[in-house]
Each structure stands twice: as C-alpha cells, then as structure tokens.
C-alpha cells in the first residue's frame, strides 16, 4: 500500500500458493509475530469507508498528481556481507534537510504527500486525555521514514534508558524494532553463524529456540537458581570454565532477567553483577531480553547496562506489556557498530517499523511524560491483584516439545 495509501504504514501483501504461505508464516511468527495492528486496522477502516471503487479511483488520481572494535569480531558472516542501502542513504540525507529546502526527490520512490488520503488521527485515552496528530507530524507519519526509527520516539526512549539504566560504559545507540521479538531476530542474525553456540537460561522462551534452530546454531542451557530464581551464575561459571578445548567457545548469553518467561523469576541484583563479570571474563556478549522490566512488582533492579563498562550488553525493550502489543513497537539499545549492521538488515527486510504506531506512542509519551508512563506501568502490575503469574514448562526439550505444562500462580506472595 506504500504507493497508493502511504508508505509509513508498512503494509503490503503476498498472494501465493498456501504451502508457501504456510512456511512464510512460520518465519514471520518467530521474527516479529505479526505486522502492526494499528496500521492494518486504519487501512481496513479506510477501505471500508471508500470502498473498492473509491480506492481504485484514488490510486489513479495519485499517479496523475505527483574499523576494528569489540563488536566486529562477534559479527556473523552474513552481517559482514551486508552493505548499506544507497536508497536509504539518500532518503536519510533528504530527511535531514530543513523544510524550507523543499526538495523533490525521485530517488526513493516516495509518493507526493498531497496524495495521502488521511489528514489527521485523533486518540482518546482512558484517562480522559485526548490528543490529535495532524499537520507536519501527520505528513512525516504517512511518508517513508528513517530505518532507525521516529526521532521523537527515540528521544523519549533515551530519557527512559538514562533514568532507569544510567550505564557508565561506552557509547550506545537505540533502534526502534517491530517488537522485541524482531529485535532478538535482528541481533541473532547479526551475531550468530552456523555452528556457533548460544547460552540460554533453562527454561527458555520457546520461539528463541526456533530462531537458533533455523540458524543451525547450538544451544547450551544454564539452569536457574533453585533457591532465589533467575539464571544461576554458579552453573554459568562451571559451564564456561569446563568448556571443551576442541569446541568453539560460546559467543552470546541470552538472559530474560525480569519476570523471565516462562519461569517468572527475577535475577537478583547480586547475581546480575556476577553474571556480567563472567561475561567479561570469558569474552561473551550479553543479550538482555527484558520486556517485563517495567512490570517489576516494586523490586528495584538495575539493567545489565548499569554494569556495562565494556560495551557487551545488548538490551531489548518492548512496549507490548506496558502500552499495547498490537503496535509492535520495541527498542534495541546496543553499541553503535552493532546497530549499524542491524539497520542494514532492517533496511532490506522492511525499510522501517510502522510510523503510525511509533507516532501514536511518541505522542502518548509526550502527553503523559516519563513519570506518567512509569506510573501507568506500575498500575498495570497491581490492577488485577495478582502479584506474579509464573508459567513453567516441565521437561522442556530443545527440539520444541513440552511433555508437561505447569502453571503456578502466586497471589500476594502465597502460592496457590
């Protein structure tokens, strides 16, 4: 729909034999779950409003009116083979120009803004606050955007990272992803080659294993601490110190440190320090997959970024648990060298995430502020009365099977 509705929505279609669609859907499911619901819903409502004839008429009218560093040695061969997109480079340059330049470029295939049928979007919050997206903000929302994400959204998230995770380490950069799911997909593709080993906590979020399996990577499980929960640093140390000399050492450790899915456990603060020290000692990168960070149930826990003095932590955040999952908005904060290679992959895979969901999220944050966002996240964890829900997979087999499924619910600290 980029050329006949607006490119910022990131909505397209593939019509193919069902057998092929089935395999595409499997890839999609582990890469990013699904496309942005908000842009799909607005597009569907638009089509319902104007009808087939109105859509086709609008389409016709539109055609008539207009160096060496820590990260490099960890990069996969596929990441190193990716080159910058010349079209994206031109687009980024044009986006950086002031409005008064009024440059009309044919390089990126950007439709003329005058052909976009949507003029504004109004949003009503449950709190009674309303806001409207129109004018220049709406124009940039409907057009192609930077792969790295909407500037206003990135600026807000940098405040969150700075407030919650005042890391002392090297420079970092944030890229908007289509949910944390796609963030982990981009990171793993940038780092993992066939035969590499990924260390994960046991139990682990099953889709991660689907990603590593597709890459022909090996997975080594690290037990959770049976007493305090969360990934066990003692077992991590034992695994690394006794790694066979004839095998390639692991590249990456993946940790879900807050409300780990599926165990629901938090990695204690003291264990976080120890785990990070082990990562440095054994020359690993640490992927901090932390979508539940803001639902920490009152426990003030630092991100691994807080201890990252060497630039080894790659942090994944998500708005799915604290705003809404249908927007498919997440963030990856990592060393700039890694973000560059993720951006190259992103540019040829889907150009950028949905602008509409990014804009609504950015406008929401602008309306409620940092404190309002954090307060809403806390309220979300307390509104049901359930302090924690822990979903555990018994006898989890890395091939993707579950022999038993156990649900444990802790109500105000008392297990039922």
C-alpha positions in Angstrom: 0.0 0.0 0.0 3.1 2.3 0.1 2.4 3.8 -3.3 -1.4 4.0 -3.2 -2.2 4.8 0.5 1.0 5.8 2.4 4.4 4.2 2.9 4.6 5.0 6.6 2.1 2.3 7.4 4.4 -0.5 6.3 1.5 -2.6 4.9 2.0 -5.0 2.0 0.6 -8.3 0.8 1.9 -11.5 -0.6 -0.5 -13.8 -2.5 0.9 -17.3 -3.2 0.1 -21.0 -3.0 -1.0 -22.0 0.5 2.1 -24.3 1.0 4.4 -21.3 0.5 2.3 -19.0 2.7 2.5 -21.6 5.5 6.3 -21.5 5.5 6.4 -17.7 5.3 4.0 -17.5 8.2 6.3 -19.7 10.3 9.2 -17.4 9.6 7.1 -14.3 10.3 5.8 -15.8 13.6 9.3 -16.2 15.1 10.7 -13.0 13.5 8.1 -10.4 14.6 4.8 -12.2 15.5 2.7 -10.1 13.1 2.6 -6.7 11.4 1.4 -3.6 13.2 -2.3 -4.0 14.0 -2.9 -0.2 14.2 -1.9 0.4 10.6 -3.8 -2.7 9.4 -6.9 -1.5 11.2 -6.7 2.1 9.9 -6.2 0.7 6.4 -9.1 -1.7 6.7 -11.4 1.1 8.0 -10.3 3.4 5.2 -11.1 0.7 2.6 -14.5 0.0 4.3 -15.2 3.8 4.1 -14.2 4.4 0.5 -15.0 1.0 -1.0 -13.2 -0.7 -3.8 -14.2 1.9 -6.4 -13.0 4.7 -4.2 -9.7 3.0 -3.5 -9.1 2.4 -7.2 -10.1 5.9 -8.2 -7.7 7.3 -5.5 -4.9 5.2 -6.9 -5.5 6.5 -10.4 -5.6 10.1 -9.1 -2.3 9.6 -7.2 -0.5 8.6 -10.4 -1.7 11.8 -12.1 -1.0 14.4 -9.3 2.8 13.9 -8.5 37.1 -0.1 11.9 38.1 -2.7 14.5 36.3 -2.7 17.8 34.8 -5.1 20.4 31.7 -5.9 18.4 33.3 -6.6 15.0 34.9 -10.0 16.0 31.4 -11.2 17.1 29.6 -10.3 13.9 28.3 -13.1 11.7 29.5 -13.6 8.1 26.0 -12.7 7.0 26.2 -9.3 8.9 29.6 -8.6 7.5 28.4 -9.2 4.0 25.5 -6.7 4.2 26.2 -3.3 2.5 24.5 0.0 3.2 21.4 0.7 1.1 22.2 3.6 -1.3 18.4 4.5 -1.4 18.2 4.6 2.3 21.4 6.8 2.4 19.8 9.3 0.1 16.5 9.2 2.0 18.2 9.8 5.3 20.1 12.8 3.8 16.8 14.3 2.4 15.1 13.7 5.8 17.9 15.7 7.5 17.3 18.8 5.3 15.3 21.7 6.7 11.7 22.0 5.4 12.4 25.3 3.6 14.7 23.4 1.2 11.6 21.9 -0.4 13.5 19.3 -2.3 11.5 16.9 -4.5 13.4 13.6 -4.9 12.7 10.7 -7.2 15.4 8.5 -5.6 13.3 6.7 -3.0 10.0 6.3 -4.8 8.3 8.4 -2.2 4.7 9.3 -3.1 3.7 13.0 -3.1 2.2 13.8 0.3 -0.7 15.6 -1.3 -2.0 12.2 -2.5 -2.3 10.7 1.1 -6.0 10.4 1.9 -5.6 10.7 5.7 -5.4 14.2 7.2 -5.3 13.6 10.9 -5.7 10.9 13.6 -7.4 11.6 17.0 -6.6 9.5 20.0 -8.7 9.3 23.2 -7.0 7.9 26.3 -8.9 6.0 29.1 -7.7 8.7 31.5 -9.8 11.2 29.6 -6.9 12.9 27.9 -7.2 13.4 24.1 -4.5 14.3 21.5 -4.5 14.8 17.8 -1.9 14.0 15.2 -2.0 16.4 12.2 -0.1 18.9 10.1 3.7 18.2 9.8 3.6 15.4 12.3 1.0 13.6 10.2 2.8 14.2 7.0 6.0 12.6 8.3 4.0 9.8 9.8 2.5 8.8 6.4 5.7 9.1 4.5 8.8 6.8 4.4 11.0 7.3 7.5 14.4 6.5 8.8 15.1 2.8 9.3 16.4 3.5 12.8 13.0 4.9 13.9 11.0 8.1 14.5 13.2 10.8 16.0 10.6 11.9 18.7 10.1 8.3 19.9 13.9 7.7 20.1 14.4 11.0 22.0 11.8 9.9 24.6 13.2 6.4 25.0 16.7 7.8 25.5 15.2 9.6 28.6 13.8 6.3 29.9 17.1 4.5 29.3 19.0 7.3 31.0 16.7 7.4 34.0 16.3 3.6 34.6 19.7 2.5 33.4 22.4 5.1 34.0 25.1 3.0 32.4 28.7 4.0 32.8 30.0 2.2 29.8 30.9 3.2 26.2 28.6 4.9 23.7 25.3 3.2 22.8 22.6 3.7 20.2 18.9 2.8 20.1 17.0 1.5 17.1 13.2 1.0 17.0 12.2 -2.6 16.3 8.9 -4.2 15.3 8.6 -5.5 18.9 11.3 -7.1 21.0 10.7 -10.3 19.1 12.0 -8.8 15.9 14.8 -7.1 17.9 16.1 -10.5 19.0 15.8 -11.8 15.5 17.9 -9.0 14.1 20.5 -9.3 16.9 20.9 -13.1 16.5 21.2 -12.7 12.7 23.9 -10.1 13.2 25.9 -12.3 15.6 25.4 -16.0 15.0 26.9 -18.2 12.3 26.1 -21.9 11.7 27.8 -24.0 14.4 28.0 -21.1 17.0 26.8 -21.7 20.5 24.2 -19.6 22.3 23.9 -19.9 26.1 20.3 -19.6 27.4 18.6 -20.0 30.7 16.6 -23.1 31.3 13.6 -22.9 31.0 13.7 -20.5 28.0 11.1 -18.7 25.8 10.4 -21.3 23.1 10.5 -19.0 20.0 14.1 -18.2 20.7 14.9 -21.8 20.1 13.1 -21.7 16.7 15.4 -18.8 15.7 18.6 -20.5 16.7 17.5 -23.8 15.1 16.9 -22.0 11.8 20.5 -20.7 12.0 21.9 -24.2 12.7 23.3 -22.8 16.0 23.9 -24.9 19.1 22.1 -24.1 22.3 23.6 -24.7 25.8 21.2 -24.4 28.8 22.2 -22.7 32.0 20.0 -23.7 35.0 18.0 -21.2 37.0 19.0 -20.9 40.7 16.7 -23.3 42.7 16.7 -21.0 45.7 16.4 -17.4 44.6 15.4 -18.0 40.9 16.9 -16.4 37.7 19.9 -17.6 35.8 22.4 -19.3 38.1 25.8 -17.7 37.9 27.4 -20.7 39.6 26.3 -23.0 36.8 27.3 -20.4 34.2 30.8 -20.3 35.6 31.1 -24.1 35.7 29.9 -24.4 32.1 32.3 -21.8 30.8 35.3 -23.0 32.8 34.8 -26.6 31.7 34.1 -25.8 28.1 35.8 -28.4 25.8 39.0 -27.0 24.3 38.2 -28.7 21.0 35.0 -26.7 20.6 34.3 -23.1 19.7 33.5 -21.1 22.9 30.0 -19.5 23.1 29.5 -16.1 21.6 26.4 -15.0 23.3 24.4 -15.3 26.6 20.7 -14.6 26.4 19.0 -13.6 29.6 15.5 -12.5 30.4 16.3 -11.0 33.8 13.0 -9.6 35.0 9.9 -11.9 35.2 11.7 -14.4 33.0 9.3 -16.1 30.5 8.4 -18.9 31.3 9.6 -19.2 34.9 8.6 -15.8 36.1 11.8 -15.4 38.1 13.9 -12.3 38.6 17.7 -12.4 38.5 18.8 -11.0 41.9 20.9 -7.8 41.9 24.0 -9.6 43.3 23.7 -12.3 40.6 23.5 -9.7 37.9 26.9 -8.3 38.9 28.4 -11.8 38.9 26.9 -12.8 35.6 28.2 -9.6 33.9 31.7 -10.2 35.4 31.6 -13.7 33.9 30.6 -12.4 30.5 33.6 -10.1 30.6 36.0 -12.7 31.9 35.0 -15.2 29.1 34.7 -12.7 26.3 30.9 -13.0 25.6 28.2 -10.6 24.6 25.0 -10.5 26.7 21.6 -10.1 25.2 19.3 -8.7 27.8 15.8 -9.5 26.6 13.8 -7.6 29.1 10.1 -6.9 28.0 8.9 -7.2 31.6 11.4 -4.7 33.1 8.7 -2.1 33.9 6.5 -4.7 35.5 9.0 -5.5 38.2 6.4 -5.6 41.1 8.2 -3.0 43.2 11.6 -4.6 43.1 14.2 -2.0 42.1 16.5 -4.0 39.8 19.2 -2.5 37.6 19.5 -3.4 34.0 22.7 -5.1 33.0 23.5 -1.8 31.2 24.1 -0.4 34.6 27.3 -2.5 35.0 28.3 -2.5 31.3 31.8 -0.9 31.4 33.0 -2.7 28.2 30.0 -2.3 25.8 29.0 -6.0 25.9 25.3 -5.6 26.8 22.6 -5.6 24.1 19.3 -4.5 25.6 15.9 -5.3 24.2 12.8 -3.4 25.4 9.2 -3.6 24.4 6.0 -1.5 24.7 3.9 -4.7 24.4 3.4 -5.2 28.1 3.1 -1.5 29.2 1.2 0.1 26.3 -0.2 -2.4 23.8 1.2 -5.4 21.9 -0.7 -4.6 18.7 1.5 -1.6 18.0 4.6 -3.9 17.5 7.0 -1.3 19.0 10.2 -2.3 20.7 13.7 -1.0 21.1 17.2 -2.3 20.9 20.0 -0.4 22.7 23.4 -1.6 21.8 26.9 -0.5 20.7 26.6 1.7 17.5 28.7 -0.8 15.5 26.0 -3.5 16.0 23.1 -1.1 15.4 24.7 -0.2 12.1 24.6 -3.9 10.9 21.0 -4.4 12.3 19.9 -1.3 10.4 21.3 -2.6 7.1 19.4 -5.9 7.6 16.2 -3.9 8.6 16.5 -1.7 5.5 16.3 -4.5 3.1 13.8 -6.6 5.1 11.1 -4.0 5.8 12.6 -0.5 5.5 11.4 0.6 8.9 8.7 -0.1 11.6 5.2 1.2 11.2 5.3 5.0 11.5 1.7 5.3 12.7 2.2 3.2 15.8 5.5 5.0 16.5 3.8 8.4 16.2 0.9 7.4 18.4 3.4 6.0 21.0 5.6 9.2 20.8 2.5 11.5 21.1 1.3 9.4 24.1 4.6 9.7 25.8 4.7 13.5 25.1 1.3 13.8 26.7 1.8 11.8 29.8 5.6 12.3 30.3 8.2 10.0 31.7 6.5 9.9 35.2 3.1 9.2 33.7 4.5 6.3 31.7 6.2 4.8 34.7 3.2 5.3 36.9 1.0 3.6 34.3 3.4 0.6 34.2 3.2 0.2 38.0 -0.6 0.4 38.0 -0.7 -2.3 35.3 1.0 -4.7 37.6 -1.3 -4.0 40.5 -4.7 -3.7 38.9 -5.5 -7.4 38.9 -4.4 -8.2 42.4 -2.2 -10.9 41.1 1.4 -10.2 42.1 3.0 -12.7 39.8 2.0 -15.4 37.3 4.6 -18.0 36.6 4.2 -20.2 33.7 6.7 -23.1 33.7 7.4 -25.8 31.2 8.3 -29.1 32.7 10.7 -31.5 31.0 11.3 -28.9 28.3 13.0 -30.4 25.2 15.1 -28.1 23.0 13.5 -29.6 19.9 10.4 -27.7 20.7 8.3 -30.2 22.7 6.7 -29.9 26.1 5.9 -33.2 27.9 4.2 -31.4 30.8 2.7 -27.9 31.3 2.5 -26.5 34.8 1.1 -23.2 35.8 2.0 -21.7 39.2 0.2 -18.6 40.4 1.5 -16.6 43.3 -1.2 -14.4 44.9 0.3 -11.8 47.2 3.2 -14.0 47.8 1.2 -17.1 48.7 1.4 -19.9 46.1 -1.9 -21.5 45.2 
